[in-house]
């Protein structure tokens, strides 16, 4: 601990003059990471809550741990490499912007850097990971002004970009998960490639994968989305800690259920049954970890309900009637674009106009 | 009568903090010198009627003005007036009478008080209350025919006595109402009923304090004008702006006072002072003050003379490197100048540790003793472990991430982060009034819960000032919608405390 303090002080000394002074945000971030703040309140209220953005974001990461560990077990420790690439290249963009703008480095990136790789297919080449995260952080977040000002979820922007650019890589090759013994903990990657995820099997042959397999992740899919039991636990943990608001996940899942139940009764060939819809693809991951991103979703309570219902409707719609098999990503990005509108509508209904002078 | 327990939307319950005052009451000596501000509690500043070198007695009225909305002020010690000068007392220049005491303990009883007289006419009761100084207590005072509040006593429809204890640190009710004092309290309620016969009295109590609720229920069962309201002890339940809507179901004219609605809100200590004045003829020269917070060596209650300098009260009791705050840890002012006195309104002195040390990997600690609105710390799983308060801001300033905690805790149903964003971007206009900027009661809860450590309350205050300075008048949006009482007096230059 004293050693770290010493190193940081030394770094401050070195960076205090010359060209290196640009990197002060980086050292500030390191200092903040290890030692927190020494500031005190100056006026009332004299005491403040212990929560800070670091703790807030770390809680999201803790909630993602079950899904992450399961993904390493299923797909080998190449997953760790993918996560590292995502953190490193995303981090470089974040730091570059902090240095150019002379602003502090924000912690929101810690979550983006982990969520993004979990959205990718396990066979994804590492350079595609780098391209995706760089694009996502750059155009999804930084160009809007950084944390708190972005309109779209940066991880999804990155994922959307590479899906559109490299459709063959992103949609056709899926890896069969390891299921026996130590699984992927001792293996780099697997050669067992399949072209079918549960959603593809439904779309092409109307085959429904057993629900238990879907729940524990015995199927192919994106890296982090298949261990649905862990995702549900992590999501409930997030809601319990109040880091994520319950309204969007609840209304999202509810509306996927209702819309697909209604749709399945009328168009059983086109629209999959409700439980299958919920347990396949990225609905759970999206509902608990991406639609709950507070920055890009509506902040009003009613707005959250509206967004959740809209998400469910769009997901079922895209899955059933479009060329894509999965619609979670598109529906969340679409909803992100609408959330300022939803908020201002809700506000104008909630707060009555007052008479002019 | 007991009603079903009630609560309000928003708020936050502060649970189990280190440094709660024990049920121990110590009577403090008489200080060598007292400084008596001539404006204490509700009312305008009153002119002194003593001169330097006059001999005064404890309980003698040293300042009064029967023409303005005010209440007399007494000397709290026997001694000689040393000087009368203006002192900056919490951002207000106020005339103060400085009295050197001779350390004798006898008290001069009130004029017109006759011992042991059973039936006292209402007029006499009001006079006793007025002369004792009790009528200036709490936000809007107790109405009497002597212009001690903004409305006459007949217009009072409800009296709310608050004893919820929703602040992180509260005066202990078991000290205030120990032993026979609970009967004094009932006596006080009866006096209030005699003075304000049209008013129903609501006792707002902590719903978890079952013993007290039951005891008071038994004692007040025969009085039909008393109703007991158990409430959830969420902060800021004790604010008038929150109490009145919760108990009476009325909309509150934010920015005005409960008295404008015909409601008088009093604390339990005030009702006990009512008893002292009427039944014992004692002027209001003593208060019970709780020493709260881990910055004190001992957390106890003290009975002190009004006007005692703070240094006299806290000497030898305060630890090093602490911050002393008056009355409320969330909204109170910092006491830097210990030579200032305490006045009639003081009920708590809170001392917490100044913590300007950084903690190694603070955000990864389990946090057994850390309090948080979220459940991200272990402390929320173990509510029995006492939490610690210090002045550290526990995190770096960051941009708002719309986590909505401030909206969830806001007791007056506004969206603080939205107002903050408009104000910092200097977009000032009617939309701020629409979004309820004038509803803010400055409870400070949004600042407390913010994970980005933004000073939201400060922005809201600034936005309000900017609105007012650019010509917006909040009364236009309140007065047409409410049937408010005592407005003329309100407009007559009385500033809200």
Contacts between the chains, C-beta under 8 A, distances in Angstrom:
chain1	res1	chain2	res2	distance
A	1	B	360	5.2
A	32	B	396	5.5
A	33	B	361	7.9
A	34	B	360	6.5
A	34	B	361	6.2
A	35	B	358	4.0
A	35	B	359	7.2
A	35	B	360	6.1
A	35	B	361	7.9
A	35	B	362	7.7
A	36	B	358	4.8
A	36	B	359	5.1
A	36	B	360	7.8
A	36	B	361	7.7
A	36	B	362	3.7
A	36	B	363	6.7
A	36	B	394	7.5
A	36	B	395	7.1
A	37	B	358	6.2
A	37	B	362	8.0
A	37	B	392	6.9
A	37	B	393	6.0
A	37	B	394	7.0
A	37	B	395	6.0
A	37	B	396	5.6
A	38	B	356	5.0
A	38	B	357	6.1
A	38	B	358	4.4
A	38	B	392	7.6
A	39	B	356	7.2
A	39	B	392	7.2
A	39	B	393	5.0
A	40	B	354	6.2
A	40	B	355	6.7
A	40	B	356	5.1
A	40	B	391	4.3
A	40	B	392	5.8
A	40	B	393	6.5
A	41	B	391	5.2
A	41	B	392	8.0
A	41	B	393	5.8
A	43	B	334	7.8
A	43	B	455	7.9
A	43	B	458	7.4
A	44	B	325	7.9
A	44	B	328	7.8
A	44	B	330	6.3
A	44	B	331	5.0
A	44	B	332	6.3
A	44	B	333	7.2
A	44	B	444	5.7
A	44	B	457	8.0
A	45	B	329	7.1
A	45	B	330	4.2
A	45	B	331	6.9
A	45	B	444	3.8
A	45	B	445	7.9
A	45	B	447	5.1
A	45	B	448	5.3
A	45	B	457	7.7
A	46	B	323	6.4
A	46	B	325	5.5
A	46	B	329	5.4
A	46	B	330	7.3
A	46	B	332	7.4
A	46	B	334	7.1
A	46	B	352	6.7
A	46	B	391	5.9
A	47	B	168	7.6
A	47	B	329	5.7
A	47	B	330	7.3
A	47	B	352	6.6
A	47	B	389	4.7
A	47	B	390	7.2
A	47	B	391	6.8
A	47	B	448	7.0
A	48	B	392	7.8
A	48	B	393	5.2
A	48	B	394	5.8
A	48	B	447	7.0
A	48	B	448	5.9
A	48	B	450	7.7
A	48	B	453	6.6
A	49	B	371	7.1
A	49	B	372	5.2
A	49	B	373	5.6
A	49	B	374	7.9
A	49	B	394	7.0
A	49	B	448	5.4
A	49	B	449	5.2
A	49	B	450	7.2
A	49	B	451	7.3
A	50	B	367	6.2
A	50	B	370	4.0
A	50	B	371	6.3
A	50	B	372	4.8
A	50	B	377	6.0
A	50	B	394	4.8
A	50	B	395	8.0
A	51	B	372	4.7
A	51	B	373	6.9
A	51	B	374	5.1
A	51	B	376	6.0
A	51	B	377	7.8
A	51	B	394	7.6
A	51	B	395	7.3
A	51	B	449	7.6
A	51	B	451	4.5
A	52	B	363	6.3
A	52	B	394	5.9
A	52	B	395	2.3
A	52	B	396	6.7
A	52	B	398	7.8
A	52	B	451	5.6
A	52	B	452	7.9
A	52	B	453	6.8
A	53	B	395	6.6
A	53	B	396	7.3
A	53	B	398	4.7
A	53	B	401	7.1
A	53	B	451	5.5
A	53	B	452	6.0
A	54	B	363	3.8
A	54	B	395	6.7
A	54	B	396	7.9
A	55	B	363	4.5
A	55	B	376	5.4
A	55	B	377	7.9
A	55	B	395	7.4
A	55	B	451	7.5
A	56	B	374	7.6
A	56	B	376	7.1
A	56	B	401	7.9
A	56	B	403	7.2
A	56	B	451	5.0
A	58	B	363	6.1
A	58	B	364	7.0
A	59	B	374	7.8
A	59	B	376	4.9
A	104	B	396	7.0
A	104	B	398	7.9
A	106	B	398	6.3
A	106	B	399	7.4
A	107	B	398	7.6
A	108	B	401	7.1
A	146	B	399	7.2
A	147	B	398	7.1
A	147	B	399	5.7
A	147	B	401	6.7
A	148	B	398	7.6
A	148	B	399	3.5
A	148	B	400	5.5
A	148	B	401	5.2
A	148	B	402	7.4
A	149	B	399	7.1
A	240	B	375	6.1
A	241	B	374	5.6
A	241	B	375	4.4
A	241	B	376	5.0
A	242	B	373	7.1
A	242	B	374	4.5
A	242	B	375	5.9
A	242	B	376	7.9
A	242	B	405	7.7
A	243	B	374	6.2
A	243	B	376	6.6
A	243	B	403	8.0
A	245	B	404	6.6
A	294	B	401	5.5
A	294	B	402	4.5
A	294	B	403	5.0
A	294	B	404	6.7
A	295	B	401	5.3
A	295	B	402	5.6
A	299	B	402	4.4
A	299	B	404	5.5
A	299	B	407	7.5
A	299	B	415	7.6
A	299	B	417	7.5
A	299	B	418	7.8
A	300	B	415	7.6
A	301	B	407	7.9
A	347	B	415	8.0
A	347	B	418	7.8
A	347	B	435	7.4
A	351	B	434	5.0
A	351	B	435	5.6
A	351	B	436	7.1
A	352	B	434	7.6
A	353	B	434	6.3
A	354	B	430	6.8
A	354	B	433	6.0
A	354	B	434	5.5
A	354	B	477	5.7
A	355	B	477	8.0
A	356	B	430	7.1
A	357	B	476	6.8
